[in-house]
């Protein structure tokens, strides 16, 4: 299911060319959805899988965008519907793509039930346009508008976001890409952008818990593996991937099968003499990191955060027969304890440890100490056990169970980008994971033909 757009989101994403101005409707004009095509020095357009681009219209030499803050219903995985906040019907918000030297106007509409602003992270703009409430501007009240206007005198990977902290945790961020007047060298053939986010979703609740310090859903461009749309390239092409992180965790992003160089940060392009090689780059909170490499080797190469807990979905506190010392795991811990919400003591306190079952209110009190030997898992047998990757003599092995194998191919089978992937490829694709598919020409052309038929 695609993101559901509010009124302004539907209007703008449809590319009608009609926009609300200060009290009047502007005349219909041509809407550009490929912002970089009017600059002869621009490289190829950026691709942000699963995230749209924000269209603009040219008004007396100024690129005018309309950005709408609003509630968004989206899906991290098909069927996992979540209530988040974003822009123009999308979370993350649509990508703004412009060129160095452009004059930009962003007419901002606040369709949220509370005040907000937009900060242009890393951009060198006048103080009145910086988006900090109470300093450069007054907060934009519900139903209100504010016009941001500035000239771009830099290039690189930047982003926009609410400057209210809890709204950031509700999802309010989008990429702001500025292409240089003269294309960087060496030239890239593919340019991708990915936003890293974390979410805490309590059971049976579609609204993220923005107070949480632990997260059980981790997304790339608003999707969790295997719903993250693979990036496509032809063998021999030079690739740039831009990572942006706005959350509570740092993310060591690892590329399989290739080595890359780090060529940019949230401060812009790094001089070539300072590039350094690697296959894992740490993307800290509020940072951007650009990597570039030649796609030498054909294959379906994983790109993922290498924090082990970020390579899975829907993590909850341990309720199985895990081995623990001491008096055992208590029964009846609450959902907040399971999410790691520290209300007293410290993060390693007993009340935040593994619990057998959860409750609410009075039921959240610890009922009694329960032996860790109670309820040892019976081994999976026959066809089912082999599908789960478990042996028939698993009973009694300390620590069992740990990992699982859950192929979900049919969940994303309608995406052309997954054409030709092997059966059960989704079994190991969870959490903050996606693919870079380096393809031979025939396979690449086939997928492009399938995309045209969509």
Phi and psi in degrees as a GROMACS rama.xvg file:
@    title "Ramachandran Plot"
@    xaxis  label "Phi"
@    yaxis  label "Psi"
@TYPE xy
-77.5105  164.057  UNK-2
-59.8471  143.021  UNK-3
-91.7013  127.674  UNK-4
-99.2642  141.794  UNK-5
-73.283  -175.438  UNK-6
-58.5612  -51.5647  UNK-7
-66.514  -37.3535  UNK-8
-61.0372  -42.9635  UNK-9
-62.7471  -42.6505  UNK-10
-62.5271  -46.7245  UNK-11
-76.3293  -42.4149  UNK-12
-69.2365  -21.9149  UNK-13
-72.0736  -13.1356  UNK-14
68.7853  34.4446  UNK-15
-71.1662  -27.2359  UNK-16
90.604  -5.52355  UNK-17
-93.4416  128.763  UNK-18
-135.107  146.996  UNK-19
-76.2486  123.774  UNK-20
-99.0929  -173.455  UNK-21
-68.3905  83.8755  UNK-22
92.0256  -5.13022  UNK-23
-137.878  164.065  UNK-24
-95.8167  126.07  UNK-25
-75.1063  156.341  UNK-26
-69.3848  154.277  UNK-27
-68.2787  133.009  UNK-28
-138.448  167.828  UNK-29
-66.0237  132.073  UNK-30
-101.161  126.353  UNK-31
-92.8933  128.421  UNK-32
-111.627  8.47352  UNK-33
-126.748  89.4452  UNK-34
-68.7219  -20.2129  UNK-35
-95.5741  -3.09382  UNK-36
-71.2043  -13.4459  UNK-37
-94.4621  11.613  UNK-38
-118.651  115.962  UNK-39
-63.6622  -21.3776  UNK-40
-89.5741  -1.7191  UNK-41
-73.2246  142.985  UNK-42
-77.018  -169.231  UNK-43
-62.7405  155.24  UNK-44
-65.9528  149.998  UNK-45
-76.8926  145.866  UNK-46
-112.994  126.648  UNK-47
-119.568  90.2742  UNK-48
-52.8737  135.129  UNK-49
71.916  3.69989  UNK-50
-127.598  128.526  UNK-51
-76.14  173.649  UNK-52
-103.096  150.599  UNK-53
-86.7382  119.97  UNK-54
-72.3908  159.499  UNK-55
-138.248  166.96  UNK-56
-127.124  150.329  UNK-57
-92.2498  117.135  UNK-58
-120.65  101.053  UNK-59
51.3413  47.0778  UNK-60
84.8618  -1.00342  UNK-61
-107.458  132.428  UNK-62
-82.0378  113.147  UNK-63
-106.724  120.432  UNK-64
-110.191  151.921  UNK-65
-118.511  119.689  UNK-66
-115.07  128.271  UNK-67
-121.055  116.244  UNK-68
-83.2487  128.856  UNK-69
-162.809  164.745  UNK-70
-68.2117  139.205  UNK-71
-131.21  133.193  UNK-72
-97.2823  125.963  UNK-73
-139.336  179.352  UNK-74
-130.85  122.611  UNK-75
-71.6237  -39.5678  UNK-76
-130.904  155.178  UNK-77
-53.4568  123.557  UNK-78
93.0674  -14.8537  UNK-79
-97.7115  82.0469  UNK-80
-82.0539  136.436  UNK-81
-132.553  142.023  UNK-82
-96.8561  111.941  UNK-83
-127.573  178.257  UNK-84
-115.683  140.616  UNK-85
-156.636  -149.151  UNK-86
-136.67  134.876  UNK-87
51.4888  41.2408  UNK-88
77.0621  10.6083  UNK-89
-131.898  145.026  UNK-90
-141.125  113.527  UNK-91
-60.5855  164.624  UNK-92
-66.5704  163.998  UNK-93
-62.1242  149.377  UNK-94
-75.2817  130.771  UNK-95
-97.5582  122.402  UNK-96
-124.038  118.069  UNK-97
-139.898  -174.763  UNK-98
-124.883  149.753  UNK-99
-55.1331  132.19  UNK-100
96.1277  -14.2858  UNK-101
-65.0602  146.537  UNK-102
-94.1058  125.669  UNK-103
-121.585  136.939  UNK-104
-126.101  125.769  UNK-105
-117.089  110.171  UNK-106
-87.5828  113.497  UNK-107
-101.45  129.271  UNK-108
-113.821  129.69  UNK-109
-101.742  102.872  UNK-110
-99.9  15.4742  UNK-111
-85.5257  162.939  UNK-112
-83.3548  5.66835  UNK-113
-142.253  166.372  UNK-114
-68.2369  156.426  UNK-115
-160.497  173.641  UNK-116
-146.722  174.084  UNK-117
-121.44  124.454  UNK-118
-104.193  138.032  UNK-119
-100.744  93.3368  UNK-120
-69.1782  114.665  UNK-121
92.2492  -7.91029  UNK-122
-83.6375  142.255  UNK-123
-91.8826  92.2142  UNK-124
-124.788  162.386  UNK-125
-59.1624  151.412  UNK-126
-54.2055  -38.4753  UNK-127
-69.0296  -13.7562  UNK-128
-106.381  1.63378  UNK-129
-75.2469  -18.1291  UNK-130
83.0298  18.722  UNK-131
-93.3078  114.562  UNK-132
-65.5624  136.558  UNK-133
89.6006  -14.8121  UNK-134
-111.223  -74.5581  UNK-135
-80.6167  -25.4471  UNK-136
-154.124  162.099  UNK-137
-77.5895  151.386  UNK-138
-59.122  146.949  UNK-139
-84.6005  116.513  UNK-140
-76.7152  162.681  UNK-141
-54.439  131.718  UNK-142
81.471  -1.71445  UNK-143
-90.9468  175.118  UNK-144
-135.028  155.255  UNK-145
-150.379  141.111  UNK-146
-107.83  119.263  UNK-147
-96.7555  135.551  UNK-148
-146.049  130.447  UNK-149
-161.79  162.536  UNK-150
-105.946  137.353  UNK-151
-90.0283  119.717  UNK-152
-118.004  25.2434  UNK-153
-149.289  175.683  UNK-154
-145.231  154.245  UNK-155
143.495  -161.694  UNK-156
-102.527  112.028  UNK-157
-129.744  -179.539  UNK-158
-156.46  162.984  UNK-159
-117.645  150.142  UNK-160
-161.624  160.821  UNK-161
-61.3785  146.826  UNK-162
-101.523  26.007  UNK-163
-109.594  122.724  UNK-164
-60.3362  -43.3898  UNK-165
-69.8534  -29.8427  UNK-166
-66.6119  -33.0184  UNK-167
-59.4519  -41.1701  UNK-168
-73.1296  -13.3666  UNK-169
-86.8201  -4.97325  UNK-170
116.565  8.22096  UNK-171
-85.8335  85.5577  UNK-172
-152.529  152.974  UNK-173
-155.446  158.516  UNK-174
-79.9547  146.566  UNK-175
-131.164  100.192  UNK-176
-103.003  126.242  UNK-177
-115.222  113.637  UNK-178
-80.0113  147.342  UNK-179
-75.525  157.629  UNK-180
-61.4597  -41.0332  UNK-181
-114.982  125.279  UNK-182
-58.2081  140.998  UNK-183
-66.3512  156.228  UNK-184
-120.583  138.303  UNK-185
-73.4075  150.652  UNK-186
-67.3049  140.184  UNK-187
-99.4097  148.811  UNK-188
-93.2086  -28.1367  UNK-189
-132.418  137.155  UNK-190
-132.584  111.421  UNK-191
-115.828  150.498  UNK-192
-128.073  135.894  UNK-193
-137.352  129.61  UNK-194
-103.955  131.518  UNK-195
-101.542  128.581  UNK-196
-141.858  157.426  UNK-197
-127.355  152.447  UNK-198
-141.914  145.033  UNK-199
-114.769  111.349  UNK-200
-118.476  109.986  UNK-201
-68.8795  156.081  UNK-202
-55.0735  137.319  UNK-203
60.5449  26.2736  UNK-204
-129.411  125.175  UNK-205
-91.1864  -3.2317  UNK-206
-101.452  125.571  UNK-207
-59.0892  142.633  UNK-208
-86.5074  96.6978  UNK-209
-76.6002  -6.06371  UNK-210
-89.1003  -10.2921  UNK-211
-70.0446  151.496  UNK-212
-108.977  -3.81435  UNK-213
-123.458  149.644  UNK-214
-131.736  139.659  UNK-215
-117.386  -0.809792  UNK-216
-129.98  128.94  UNK-217
-126.556  127.437  UNK-218
-127.688  152.887  UNK-219
-115.817  118.747  UNK-220
50.5897  40.1625  UNK-221
80.669  6.52001  UNK-222
-127.462  147.516  UNK-223
-106.401  147.51  UNK-224
-58.7293  139.477  UNK-225
-93.8909  13.8204  UNK-226
-78.999  -8.92099  UNK-227
-66.3848  125.46  UNK-228
-73.4121  124.798  UNK-229
-60.4076  148.075  UNK-230
-88.7112  141.693  UNK-231
-116.498  141.059  UNK-232
-151.511  157.962  UNK-233
-93.8739  147.656  UNK-234
-56.2128  134.893  UNK-235
94.1524  -10.4353  UNK-236
-77.9791  153.885  UNK-237
-93.6659  131.338  UNK-238
-115.36  139.599  UNK-239
-118.764  134.023  UNK-240
-123.309  126.73  UNK-241
-105.932  119.186  UNK-242
-102.733  135.729  UNK-243
-128.08  135.837  UNK-244
-125.336  122.266  UNK-245
-136.751  93.4008  UNK-246
-160.873  -146.027  UNK-247
-113.483  -7.9549  UNK-248
-119.907  149.93  UNK-249
-83.7638  154.61  UNK-250
-133.605  112.538  UNK-251
-79.1325  102.148  UNK-252
-88.8161  123.519  UNK-253
-115.123  133.75  UNK-254
-107.698  128.453  UNK-255
-82.8587  146.468  UNK-256
79.1929  -6.85836  UNK-257
-142.708  162.115  UNK-258
-109.33  148.249  UNK-259
-131.578  172.329  UNK-260
-119.23  146.318  UNK-261
-88.7966  118.641  UNK-262
-115.065  -6.53375  UNK-263
-161.067  157.916  UNK-264
-131.222  -175.041  UNK-265
-66.4006  -6.18666  UNK-266
-96.0388  -3.1481  UNK-267
118.843  -162.526  UNK-268
-71.4058  134.978  UNK-269
-85.7623  134.611  UNK-270
-54.9984  140.891  UNK-271
-58.7721  -29.5603  UNK-272
-66.3512  -17.3339  UNK-273
-104.173  2.05554  UNK-274
-62.1663  145.973  UNK-275
-136.745  147.421  UNK-276
-85.4472  161.609  UNK-277
175.813  179.316  UNK-278
-131.381  3.94098  UNK-279
-137.644  130.91  UNK-280
-126.271  132.046  UNK-281
-84.3535  118.962  UNK-282
-105.215  103.173  UNK-283
-77.7155  168.303  UNK-284
-60.2429  133.283  UNK-285
70.3115  16.1864  UNK-286
-109.513  159.705  UNK-287
-123.567  144.581  UNK-288
-136.844  126.199  UNK-289
-101.438  132.057  UNK-290
-121.643  150.01  UNK-291
-137.83  146.883  UNK-292
-166.487  162.685  UNK-293
-91.9535  129.48  UNK-294
-78.3576  82.1874  UNK-295
-78.351  -33.5444  UNK-296
-116.821  125.768  UNK-297
-64.1475  136.728  UNK-298
160.419  172.548  UNK-299
-106.096  91.6535  UNK-300
-95.7947  129.097  UNK-301
-74.1681  144.474  UNK-302
-126.527  123.643  UNK-303
-157.698  157.273  UNK-304
-69.0511  136.104  UNK-305
-94.5179  4.77557  UNK-306
-68.1761  122.734  UNK-307
-54.2118  -40.3997  UNK-308
-72.1734  -11.2558  UNK-309
-92.3441  1.08728  UNK-310
-103.024  32.5509  UNK-311
-156.373  164.151  UNK-312
-111.03  160.02  UNK-313
52.0359  46.4918  UNK-314
-68.6006  138.724  UNK-315
-134.985  169.162  UNK-316
-63.0214  151.601  UNK-317
-67.3732  127.808  UNK-318
-123.433  0.982158  UNK-319
-92.0706  -177.14  UNK-320
-80.1935  61.6486  UNK-321
-77.16  154.364  UNK-322
-86.9884  126.731  UNK-323
-140.482  147.242  UNK-324
-81.8653  -179.718  UNK-325
80.652  -152.761  UNK-326
-80.4884  -2.13644  UNK-327
104.615  178.382  UNK-328
-87.726  128.571  UNK-329
-71.5338  154.841  UNK-330
-96.7221  154.467  UNK-331
77.4899  23.6037  UNK-332
-68.0768  154.027  UNK-333
-82.3546  169.671  UNK-334
-66.5623  -34.3525  UNK-335
-66.1731  -39.3488  UNK-336
-61.1601  -40.7714  UNK-337
-64.8906  -26.8456  UNK-338
-89.6279  -1.88344  UNK-339
81.202  23.5001  UNK-340
-76.2654  114.029  UNK-341
-88.1488  113.566  UNK-342
-106.237  -23.2743  UNK-343
-158.173  163.76  UNK-344
71.8205  -139.373  UNK-345
-138.454  174.133  UNK-346
-66.0592  -18.587  UNK-347
-101.616  10.3987  UNK-348
-66.1708  155.653  UNK-349
-60.102  -35.0205  UNK-350
-70.0595  -10.5665  UNK-351
-103.896  6.62552  UNK-352
-81.4103  -174.749  UNK-353
-59.1318  142.021  UNK-354
-133.424  147.063  UNK-355
-95.5454  97.705  UNK-356
88.5808  164.636  UNK-357
-135.222  160.346  UNK-358
-146.286  -174.744  UNK-359
-129.723  149.202  UNK-360
60.1437  -127.738  UNK-361
-60.6165  -32.0431  UNK-362
-68.4526  -12.7104  UNK-363
-76.4526  -12.1422  UNK-364
-68.1169  148.552  UNK-365
-65.9837  125.493  UNK-366
-85.1158  -52.2353  UNK-367
-166.493  156.176  UNK-368
-70.3942  135.665  UNK-369
-121.922  130.794  UNK-370
-61.0922  139.16  UNK-371
-68.7094  -12.5893  UNK-372
-84.4928  -10.5967  UNK-373
-72.61  138.12  UNK-374
71.8827  32.4809  UNK-375
-55.7298  137.003  UNK-376
-66.9208  133.689  UNK-377
-74.6108  142.42  UNK-378
-66.8441  143.249  UNK-379
-71.6859  137.551  UNK-380
-125.048  163.524  UNK-381
64.2512  -151.419  UNK-382
-59.9957  -41.6542  UNK-383
-63.1621  -44.2566  UNK-384
-62.9163  -39.8259  UNK-385
-67.2682  -34.4166  UNK-386
-63.7008  -35.2298  UNK-387
-83.3345  -0.460174  UNK-388
72.1538  28.4504  UNK-389
-111.038  144.042  UNK-390
-82.916  163.777  UNK-391
-79.9984  -9.57095  UNK-392
-112.873  32.7159  UNK-393
-70.0963  -25.1504  UNK-394
-58.4804  133.044  UNK-395
90.0402  -6.71687  UNK-396
-78.9081  118.433  UNK-397
-55.5734  134.32  UNK-398
92.3789  -14.6936  UNK-399
-74.1261  137.979  UNK-400
-94.4435  161.1  UNK-401
-120.036  -74.0084  UNK-402
-103.893  168.481  UNK-403
-141.886  164.818  UNK-404
-122.739  112.11  UNK-405
-130.548  79.2421  UNK-406
-60.8107  136.467  UNK-407
-136.089  39.2102  UNK-408
-54.0926  -42.4654  UNK-409
-65.4987  -21.6514  UNK-410
-65.0066  -30.6131  UNK-411
-126.073  19.7494  UNK-412
-67.3211  -15.9079  UNK-413
-83.2358  -1.24669  UNK-414
-86.3581  123.942  UNK-415
-58.1426  -30.6127  UNK-416
-64.8453  -14.7724  UNK-417
-96.9985  3.00516  UNK-418
-56.3182  132.161  UNK-419
85.7641  -2.69864  UNK-420
-72.0644  149.289  UNK-421
-69.0498  157.762  UNK-422
-58.8238  139.087  UNK-423
70.0747  21.1795  UNK-424
-62.5178  -23.6644  UNK-425
-79.2829  -9.41048  UNK-426
-57.8554  -31.8828  UNK-427
-109.755  14.5263  UNK-428
-107.513  96.4759  UNK-429
-139.555  154.783  UNK-430
68.3707  -138.099  UNK-431
-84.127  70.4036  UNK-432
-136.229  142.861  UNK-433
-149.689  -175.933  UNK-434
-126.809  143.52  UNK-435
-108.039  113.105  UNK-436
-96.3692  111.295  UNK-437
-93.7268  112.265  UNK-438
-116.181  149.045  UNK-439
-69.5775  156.268  UNK-440
-53.8127  -40.5293  UNK-441
-63.9132  -43.5836  UNK-442
-67.9146  -40.7015  UNK-443
-60.875  -46.3628  UNK-444
-63.0968  -36.7363  UNK-445
-62.3521  -44.8954  UNK-446
-65.9382  -39.4987  UNK-447
-62.8836  -35.8559  UNK-448
-67.2548  -40.0936  UNK-449
-64.4909  -37.6263  UNK-450
-65.4855  -36.1505  UNK-451
-64.9588  -27.9935  UNK-452
-82.4326  -9.16399  UNK-453
